């Protein structure tokens, strides 16, 4: 690809609901611009942007993919993103490096759940938007119905720039409302001409509405327009582009990615919108602004890691300032380590092509940058500025995995950590209490694909089980007991007697040990062994076989033998005494309770509140959120949230989301505690 100037580089993210045609659009744009000889097809597994075996198997995009095209003197990095809800963090990542988002909407299905999600993500990322109404060549497609739904969902700032000529299989072109020109496609050839007579009146009204919507953004232009001076097309286009860049207007264009109708105008408009070149950063304790000047100091941010089976580790960078060239040395401001970028490569799907330089605003891949993580800033040693990384998403679903083959534990963890490097929405932890490896992500589909990749990339087969809830045990009354450890063998024996009293403490207090032994009943040197024995017994489990918390243990008496007593003997006696004392102190099971913050459209709040009640939840707040959403805060037992993310989406047509954090432990109802007893008896 021929070199371009920095101000002609555009990073354009294709976002939208799954099935709206984003990947088909990306392939069509690659073919239209001559980047590929033939447009690939998702159904055939020939798409440039869907190349992972899991994507081919599921026939859906599962990760963001970059493919550059040349449009005149512009370079456009097309960023194809997944639309399935479990993989929206990839779309969020793409928006963090994008200058513009093209929100792809199917003219058949209209505005769907993830259309609303990506619109919200665009707003949070402060990214300008163009809406492309796709699939107008399909049966039951309707531009008018889709545009009305868009206006209802996203407001009056949406402005139609085009109207379709023909409907469904009769789609043959579009009318440009700015230029009053029709563009038709005859045998694949693009032909410009006058507006068809049957559309003239409709086009005239739509043109006037569009002009009025554009000029109101400029006071001087509004005054001229009201005085009868109609702005020129060039003036209107300038105002429109400025409005798009400022996110005051969101143009709506239309066509079909499959037939190619309307794609040229979409690309032209994407190139006209100015790029984002000013980025907030920190230099020490100061806030600074980075200006994307190709002549400035070199600065880049790693935004994604890819593990290629042949090349190895590949780090994707966005150049924020300056110009990168092979063998340039920068400092990773997160680790203070110097890194050398030996090779720079441009990316087209899975294809890597070496390049001589990468200018501010561009996207480049660098192999073998060990130690550089996604989110790290690479800067000159003399100017170690830091650009804040994108915050990780909150996981919504978790499973526990264990290797199917004994001895594969290390390979399992190594493989999961590799996948975690590539996937910002994947979280892997090892719970030492339950002895489970827990894998958390954005939903069932996300975790299923993760296990498929684990099998393919790391050759590890796993079995899946439910994540165990970390129950606890405490006492609700006072209890006391004596523990005696006596053992006689050849030589010295073992002898110790310990008397303990157990009392409840307030929730969250943990553990307190009190020494009230008098008269030397237990020699002073053995008191620490008694406390150690109590702590071991607490960790091993009380009457229900669960770790014991929130208790005060008082050692008030005991006996020792001048020869046979030892630290080990007193530790064992303390464990026996503690177990008996807890059983005498009305033990109960405690369950973890999470604070759950839920965002749902207001029309679903009744169903959500009823479901929370069925889960033994207690609502503590219910208030309006953004737009027509409702924010509900509730305290819910963690055991009731195992599949809550999946079930909330199902109950809210994919529009509900939540974040859960641990809040406190509370007493588990007795009838539920009784069900736990058999499961924990063997452990105890």
N, C-alpha and C positions, 0 to 999 in steps of 0.2 A: 504494500500500500504506500502510495506516494506521501511525502511529508506534508503536514499542514501546520498552520500557525495555531498557537494555543487558543486564541479567541474563536477558532473555528472547530473546536472539539466540543462535542456534546455527549453526555452520558444520559441515556434515555431508558427508563425502567418501564417494562410492560407489566402491568399489574391488573388483577381482576379475579373474579370468581373462577373456580375450576370449571373447565369446559367452555369458557367464553371465547377461546380461540387465540390465546396469547402466543403459544408456540407456533401455531399455523401462521399467525401474523409475522412473527420473527422470521420464519422460513420464507414467506412471501417477500419481505423486505430485503432479505439476503439475495434472493433471485432477481428482484426488480433492479437492484443496484449492481448486479453482475458479480457479487461476491461468490455465488455458487452458480453452477451451470443449470442446476435443476432444483426446484424447491423440494425439500424433504417432507415426509409425511409421518406424523406421530403414529398413525395406524400401521405403517409399514416398518417402523423402527429406523427410518432413515433421516430423522430430524437432526440437524446440527446441534441444537441446544438440548436435546434429550438423548444422552448417549450412555448414561450409567445403565448396567444390566437391570437394576431394579426399576428404573424409569421405563425401560423397554418392556419389562414384564407387566408393570401396572398401567402402561400407556398413559402416563401422566408425568408432568414435571415435578421433581422432588427436591431440587436444589436450584439456586440461581445459576445462570450460565451467561457468559459474555460473548458477543459476536460483533466485531466492528464492520461497518460498511462505509463506503465513500459516497457522499451526496454532493456533487459539484466540488467546491473547495472546502467542504466540511467533512470531518470524520465523526461518525455517529457510532458510539459504543452502545449497541442494543443489549439490554440486560433483561433476559427472559426470566420470569419468576414463577414459582408454584402458586396455584390458587386454592389448593386444598387447605382446609383450616389448620391441619396439623403442621403444615410447613410454612405458615405465614411469617415466622421469624426470618425466613430467607428473603421474603419480600421486604420486610422491615430493614434488613441488611442492605438490600439493593437500593432502597430509598435513601439510605444514609450517604451514599456516594453519587446519587443521581442529581442531574440538573433539572430534569423534567420527568414527569410520570405520564404515561399514556394509560388511562384507565379503560380497559377493554370490557365492553358490555355486550352481551348477546341480545340481538333484537328479537329473539324467540323467548328466552327466559326473563329478560329484563333485569331489573335491579335485584340482586340476590344477597344472601347474608355476607359473603366475603367481599362483595362489591362495597358494602357499607364498611367492612373492616379495613380494606385497603384505603378507602377515602379518609378514614380516621387516621390511619398511619401516615398518609401523605400530609395531612394537616399538622400532625405532631412533628413531622420531619421538616415542615415548612417548605414543601416541594410544590412548584407550580404544576398544574394538571391540564391535560387535554383529554376529552372523552371521545373514544372511538366506538361508535355503535356498529358492531360487527354482525355477520351472518344475515344480512338483509336479503340474501338470495335464498334463504331457507323457507320451507313451508311454515306458515303461521307467524312469520316475521312481521314486525310493525315498528316503523320509526316513530310514529306519533305516540303510540302506547308507551314505548320505551322512553321517549323524551319526557312525557308527562310523569312517568315514574321517577326519572332522574330529578326533575324539578321538585317533586314532592319530597324526595329523600335528601337532596342537597341544596335546595334553595334557588332563588331567582337569578343568582350569578351565572348560571349556566346559559350560554348563548349559542343557538344553532348557527353554524357557519355554512351548512350544506343541507340540501333536501335530496332524497333519493329520486331518481327517475325510474319508474317501474317498481313493481313489487314482487316479492318472493322470487320465483324462478324467472320472472320477467325483468328483474333488475338489470339495467343496462347502462347506468351512469349516475351522476350527481349534478346538482345545480349549486354553483358557488354564489352565495348570497351577497358577498362583498363586491364581486365583479359583475354580477348579473350575467353570468356565463354558464352554459351547460357543457359538461364534459361527458361524452359517451364513449363506450368501448365496443368497437365493431371488429370482431375476430381477434381481439386482443390489442388492437391498435387504439390509442387514445386520441379522440377527435374533439376539438373545442368548437362550440357553435352557439347559436342563440337558444334561449330558454324555450322549450316546447310550448306551443300555444295553449294547450290544456292546463299548463302549470303557471301561466303568466300572472294571473291574478293572485294566486297563492304566493308565488315568489315575490311579487311586489309588496304584499303586506308583510311578509317575513323579512324582506330587505329593510323596509322602513323601521320595523321593530328592532332589528339588529343595529341599525345606525343610531337610533335613539339610545339603545342600551350602551353603545360604545361612547358616544359624545358626552354623556352625563358624568363621565369620569374626569372630564377636563372642563373647568369653568369657562375658559376663553372660547373653547370649541362649542360649548353649549350655547353661549351668547350668540356666536356666529350662526349656529344652526337655527336658533329661534328667530333670528333676523332674516331667515330665508337663504342663507349662504350654505349650500350643501357641501360638506367636506369631500375632498377627492378620495379616490380609492387608496392612494398611497398614504394620505393622512390618516384615514380610518385604520389601515393596516398597522401603522405606527402606534396609534393609540391602543389598538387591540393587543399588540405584542407587549407593550408596556403594562397593560392591565393583566395579562397572563403572568408576566414576570413578577408582578406585585401581588398575585393571587386575588385580584379584585374581580376577575372574570375567568370563566372556565369554558373554552370553546368546545362545541360538540360537532364532530365531523362523522361521516358515515360511509359505509361501503361493505366490502366483503374481502376478507383475507384470502379466501379460496379462489375467487375469480379475479382478484386484483383491482376491483373497482374502488376508487377513492384513495389508493395508497400513496400516489404521488403527492397529493395535497397534504396528506398527513405528515410525510417526511419533510416537505417544505416548511410547514408550520413548526415542526420540531426544531428545525435549524434556525428559524427566525427568533425563537425565544432565547434571550440572553442567558449564558451559563452562570452558575453560582460560583463565585471565585473568592468570596470573603468568608473566612472561617475563624470562629473564636478559639483561642488557645490560652495556655498559661505559660508564663516564663518565670520560674521561681514562684514568688508570691504575687505576681502581677498578672492581670488579664491583658492579653494582647490580641490583635486581629491579624490574621494571616491573609495577605493579598496574593492571589494566584498569578504572580508575575513570572513568566518563564525565564527572565533575566535575574530573578532574585536568588536568595540562598536556597539550595535544594532541601526539600522537606516532603516526606511521604508518610502515609499511614497504612499499616497492614490491616486489611479488613477481612481476609479469609485465608484459611490454610487448606490446601488440597493435597492428598496423599496419592500420588500417581504410582501404579504398580511398576512402571518402567523408569520413570524419572526420579521418583522418590518424593520428598517434601517440596511443594511449590507454594510460595507465599504470594498472594495477590495484593498489590499496592495501588492506592490512588495517589498520584503525584499532586501535592497541595501547592507547591511553589517550586520555582527553579526548573532545572532540566537535569534529569538523571541520564548518565551514560555508563556503559559497562566499566566495571572495576572501581566505581566510585565507592568511597568509604564514608559511612555515616555511623552515628551512635544510636543505639536503641535506648531511648530515654527511660524506659521502664527498668532495664537491667544495668544501664551504664556501660554495656559492652559494645565494642566496635564491631560492625558488620560490614562486609564487603559484598557489593552487588556485582558478582562476576559476569552474569549474563542477564540481559533484559529480553523479555519475550512478550509478544502480543498474543492474545488468546482468541480463538474462534472455536467455541465448544470445547472439544478435547484436543484440538490442534494447537500447537505452540510454534511460533515463528520468531526467530531472533530479530531484534530491532537495534538500530544504532543509538537511539535516544528516546526518551519519554518526556514530553513537555507537561507543564502545569495543567492540570485538568484531566490528564489521560489516565488510563488504567493499564497496568503492566504486571506481568508475572515474573517472579524471580525464583529460580530453583535453589534448593539446598541452603536456605537461610535458617540454619538450626538456631534454636533459642528465641527466634522472633515469633511472638504470638499474635493472633488476631486482636486488633485494637492498639497495638504498640505503635508509637511514633518514632520514625527514623529522621534524625536531624543532624546538622553539623555539630561537632563537639563545641564549637564556640557559641552556638545558639541552641541550647537544649530545650526547646519549647515542647510542650505536651498538648496534644489534642485529645480531649476526653473521648474514651471509647464508648461504643454503644452499649447500654446496659443490657445484661442478659435477661431473657424472658423468665417468667415464673412457670415452673413445670405444672402440668395439670393432671398427669397420670403417671403411675409408677408400677413397676413389676420387680419381682426378685428373680434372679437367674442363678443357675449353678451349672457347671460343666457336666456334660453327659458322661464324659470319660474321666475316671479318676486320674489325678496328676495334671489335669489341664487348668488348674486354678490360676497359675501364673500367666499362662497364655491367654486366659479369659480376661484378666485385668489388663494385660498389655494391649489386647485387641480393643477393649472398650475405651481405653485411654487414647488410642489412636483415633478411633471414631469421634471421640469427644473433641479432639483438636480440630476436626473438620466441621463439627456441628455445634453451633453456639447454643442450641436449645436442648442439648443432651447433657444429663447430669448423672454421674456415677459415684456412688458412695459404698463404703463397706461398713455395715453396722456390726460392731464388735459384740454388742449385747445379744442380738438375734442371730448372729453369724450368717447374715445374708448379704449378698451383693445386690444392691438396689439400683435399678436403672430407671430414671425419670425423664419424661419428655412431654410433648404437647398433646398426646393422645394415643389411642390404640394403633392407628395406622403408622404414626411416627415410630413407635417402638417395634412394630412388626418389621418395618423396613430396616431399622437398626439391626435387628437380629438376622435379617437376610444378608445385610452387608457384613456382619460379623462372621457369618458362615462362609461367605465368598472371599472376603479379604484376608481373614485371619484363620480360616479353616477350623473354627471352634463351634461345636454343636452344644446347645444348652437346653436345659429343661426350665420351664417357667413355673413359678408359684406365686401365691399372694404374698404381699408384703405384710410381715407380722407387726401387729400393733405393740408398741413398747409399754405394756401395762406395768403398773407398780402395785405395791402392797403397803399398807400402813395399819396402825392400830387405833381403835376408838375408845379404849379404856386402859386402865392400868393393869399390869400383870406382873407376876414374879415367878421365878423358878430357879432350881438349883441344877447345876450340871456337874457330873462327876466323871472324871476320866481316870481309870485305874487299869493298869496292865502290868503283869509280872512275867518276865521271861528270865533267862539266865543272865546274871549280872544285875545292873541297875534296872529298876522297873520304871513305870510312868505313873505319876500320881498328881492329881490336882482337883480341887473342888472350888467352884465359883457360884456365887449367888448373885443374880441380876434382877433388877426391877426395870420394867419397860413402861414408858408413859408417852402419850401422843403429843406431838408438837404441831403448831399451826402449819397449814399447807405451804409448801415451798421452803420450809426451814431446813430440811435436810437431816442432819444427824448431830446429836450432842452426846458426849460421853462424860459422865460424872464419877469421880473416884471418892467413895465415902468409906473406904475400908479403914478400920481403926484397930489398934492393938497388934498390928503386924500379922493379922490373920492370913493375909497374902503378902509375902515379902515385896517390897517396893520395886525390885528389879523385874517382877513378873507382871506388874500392872500394864505396861505397854503391850505385853503379849495378850492380855485379856482384851484390850481395845482392838488389837489386830484380829483376834478371833471373832469379835462382834462384827467388825467390818466385813470380814470374809463371809460370815453367815448372812449378813444383809445382802451382799451381792449375789450369793448363791440362791437365796429365796426363802420366804417365810412359809406360812401355812399353805399358801396357794402356789408355791414354787416360783414366786415373782420377787424381783428385787424390792427390798424394804426401804422406805423413805419416811421422813418426818417423824422420827422417834427420838426420845431421850432415853439413854440406857445408863442406869446407875449400878455400879458394882459396890455392894455394901458388905459383903462377907465372903468367906471362903476358907479353905484349909490347904496346908502345904506339908510336904514331907521333907525332912532335912536332906535326904539322899535322892529320893526318886522324883522330886518335883523338877520341872524344867519349863522353858518357854513354850516348847511344843505341847507339853501336857496342859498348860494353862490355856493355850490357844484352843485346843480341842475341847476342853471343859467349857470355855466361854461360848463356843459354837453350840454345844448341847444346851446350855442354859438359855441362850438367846432364843433358840427354836421353841423351847417349851414355854418361855415367858410370852412370846408373841402369840402362841396358840391360846394362851390364857387371857389375852388382852383384846378380845373381840376384833380380830383382824378383818379388814375389808380390802377389796381390790379398787385401785384407782385407775382411771382411764385418762389419756391425754385429750384435751379439748382444744380445738383450733378456733382461731378468730378468722372468719371467712367474710371477705368483702366481694360482693357479687354485683356485676353490672348487667342489666337486662333491659330490653325495651319495656316500657311501662305496661304494655298490654299483656305481658307474661308474668307480672309480679304476683298475681293471685296464685297461679300454678306454682311458682317458685316458693312462695310463703307456705303453701300447703305441703309441699315436698320437704321443706326444712322442718316443719312440725313433725312429719313422719320420721324424720331422721333424728329426733330428740333434740333438735336445735332450738335455741332461744334467740329471737330477733332483738337486737339492741338498738338498731337504727334503720330507718327506711325513709329515704329522702330523694328528691329529684336530682338527676345527674345532668349530663350534657344533652341538650336537645330533648328528645322524648324518652330518654333512658331513665332508669330507676336504679339507685344504689342502695343495696341492702347489706347490712352488717349483722352477722349472727355468730353465736358461739355454738359450735357443733362438735360432738365427739369425733375424734379422728377415725375411729372404726367405721363411721357412717360415710366417710368421704373417699373410700377406696376407688370408686368408679364415678365420682361426682362430676368430674369434668366431662366425661363421655355422656352421662345422663342429662346434665344441664344443657349441653348442646342439642341433644335430641328433643328436649322439652321446649326449647326456645328457637327451633328452626335454625340452629347454628349461630344464633346471635348473642347467646349468653357467655359470659366469661367470669372467672373468679380468681382470687388469690387467697391462699390459706397459710396462716402462720401459727405456730404453737402459742397458746395463751396460758393454760394452766392445767393442773390435774384435778379431777373431781371424782367422787365416789361412784363406782359402777353399780347400777341397780343389782340387787341380790340375785334376781332370776337370771340375769345375764352373766353374773359372776359364776353361778353354778355351772353354766355351760362351759366355762373355761377350765374348770377343775380337772376334767379328765385329760385335757390336752397338756396341762402343765404338771400333772402328777408324775409322769415319767421323767420330766426334766428335773423336778425336785428330788 
